[in-house]
Amino acid sequence: MTIHHTDPFADPPAARDAVRSFRGRLAAGVTLWTAVGERRPAGLTVSSVLVANGTPPRLVALLDPLSDLADALAASGRAAVTVLAHDRQQLARIFAGEDPAPGGPFRQADFTDTDWGPVPTGAPTWAGVRLESVAEVGWSQLVTCVLEHMAAGDDADPLVHYRGRYPRLAGS
């Protein structure tokens, strides 16, 4: 493996997609979605997430329809959604497929099994969701999930994705 100081897969500026560039300028919290499929757990780092308050409250997200997570969520109908802290950025990169994961991504950290899926051990903020609906939106799956369980701990330093990086929030 060669270590690069820049992203070797990045498009040159003149060839960059305008939609991706616009989306990259919207700072977003980073979540880790996990679900247990028919054979094994699957996970994916997701930043396109929205919480909708109501009765019941819902979590809406855009997922890669070709991901193992999309298959596991469809099979189980449930997922655990963890808000990642800044010190978990390597885990975020692993589940995004950007960093190597010898033995698989779930061997790169300790996880606690829940009724909804594995949660990184010690994660203070996470939710258990039940899949309500799936629709195709562009090249993504728009999933609407009912929030069944919520744990909101003290996350003083959340992981944020902005322009392809994980900067610290001012004041963190």
C-alpha positions in Angstrom: 0.0 0.0 0.0 1.3 3.5 -0.9 0.6 6.4 1.4 -0.5 9.6 -0.4 -0.6 13.1 1.0 -3.6 13.8 -1.2 -6.6 11.7 -2.3 -5.3 9.7 -5.3 -8.9 9.1 -6.5 -10.0 12.8 -6.4 -11.1 14.3 -9.7 -9.1 17.3 -10.9 -10.9 20.6 -10.2 -12.1 21.0 -13.8 -13.7 17.6 -13.8 -15.5 17.7 -10.4 -19.2 17.2 -10.3 -21.1 20.5 -9.4 -23.7 18.6 -7.3 -21.0 16.8 -5.2 -19.2 20.2 -4.8 -22.4 21.9 -3.6 -23.2 19.0 -1.2 -19.6 19.0 0.2 -20.1 22.6 1.3 -23.0 21.6 3.6 -21.4 20.6 6.9 -23.1 17.4 8.2 -22.9 15.3 11.3 -21.5 11.8 10.7 -23.5 8.8 11.7 -22.7 5.1 11.6 -25.7 2.9 10.5 -25.5 -0.8 11.3 -27.9 -3.6 10.8 -27.8 -7.4 11.0 -28.5 -9.0 7.6 -29.3 -12.6 6.8 -25.6 -13.6 7.2 -23.7 -11.0 9.1 -23.8 -7.4 10.3 -23.3 -4.6 7.9 -22.5 -0.9 8.4 -22.1 2.3 6.5 -21.1 5.9 7.4 -24.0 8.2 6.5 -24.1 12.0 6.7 -27.3 12.6 4.7 -29.6 12.3 7.8 -32.6 14.3 9.0 -34.6 13.9 12.2 -38.3 14.6 11.9 -40.1 15.2 15.2 -43.7 13.9 15.5 -45.7 11.0 16.8 -43.8 8.8 16.1 -40.6 10.6 15.4 -38.7 9.6 12.3 -35.2 9.5 10.9 -34.8 10.0 7.2 -31.6 9.2 5.3 -30.0 8.8 1.9 -28.3 5.4 1.6 -26.2 3.8 -1.2 -28.6 1.3 -2.7 -25.7 -1.0 -3.6 -24.3 -1.1 0.0 -24.4 -4.1 2.2 -26.2 -1.9 4.7 -29.1 -1.3 2.4 -29.4 -5.1 2.0 -29.2 -5.8 5.7 -31.7 -3.0 6.5 -34.1 -4.4 4.0 -33.7 -8.0 5.4 -34.0 -7.1 9.1 -36.1 -4.0 9.0 -34.1 -2.5 11.8 -30.9 -0.5 12.3 -28.8 1.2 15.0 -27.7 4.7 14.1 -24.8 6.1 16.1 -23.7 9.7 16.1 -20.0 9.5 15.9 -17.6 11.6 18.0 -14.6 13.3 16.5 -12.2 10.7 17.9 -14.0 8.1 15.8 -13.1 9.5 12.4 -11.0 6.5 11.5 -14.0 4.3 12.2 -16.0 6.6 9.9 -13.4 6.2 7.2 -13.4 2.4 7.6 -17.2 2.1 7.3 -17.1 4.5 4.3 -14.7 2.1 2.6 -11.9 4.7 2.6 -9.5 2.9 5.0 -8.5 -0.7 5.1 -10.2 -3.0 7.7 -8.2 -6.2 8.2 -10.7 -8.9 9.3 -13.6 -6.6 8.5 -14.9 -3.3 9.8 -16.5 -4.7 12.9 -13.1 -6.0 14.1 -11.7 -2.4 14.2 -13.5 -1.4 17.4 -15.5 -2.9 20.2 -19.3 -3.1 19.5 -22.2 -3.9 21.8 -25.1 -5.8 20.3 -28.6 -4.2 20.6 -32.0 -5.2 19.3 -31.4 -2.9 16.3 -27.8 -3.6 15.4 -24.3 -3.3 16.8 -23.3 0.0 18.4 -19.7 1.1 19.1 -19.2 0.4 22.8 -19.3 3.5 24.9 -21.1 5.6 22.2 -23.2 8.1 24.2 -25.7 9.0 21.4 -27.4 6.5 19.3 -30.9 5.5 18.1 -32.7 2.2 17.3 -34.8 2.5 14.2 -37.4 0.5 12.3 -37.6 0.7 8.6 -40.9 2.3 7.4 -40.4 3.0 3.7 -37.8 3.1 0.9 -37.9 5.2 -2.2 -35.4 5.8 -5.0 -34.2 9.4 -5.1 -31.5 10.1 -7.7 -28.8 7.6 -7.2 -29.7 6.9 -3.6 -32.3 5.2 -1.5 -34.4 7.5 0.6 -35.2 5.5 3.8 -37.7 6.6 6.3 -37.4 5.0 9.7 -39.4 5.2 12.9 -37.3 6.1 15.9 -38.0 3.4 18.5 -35.1 4.0 20.9 -33.0 7.1 21.6 -30.0 7.6 23.8 -28.7 11.2 23.8 -25.5 11.5 25.9 -22.9 14.2 26.3 -21.2 14.5 22.9 -18.9 17.5 23.4 -17.0 16.9 20.1 -19.2 15.5 17.3 -17.7 14.3 14.1 -18.6 16.6 11.2 -18.0 16.1 7.5 -17.2 19.2 5.4 -15.6 19.3 1.9 -14.3 15.7 2.2 -12.7 16.2 5.6 -13.5 16.0 9.3 -12.8 19.4 10.8 -13.4 20.2 14.4 -16.3 22.5 15.2 -15.3 25.9 16.6 -15.3 25.8 20.4 -15.0 22.0 20.5 
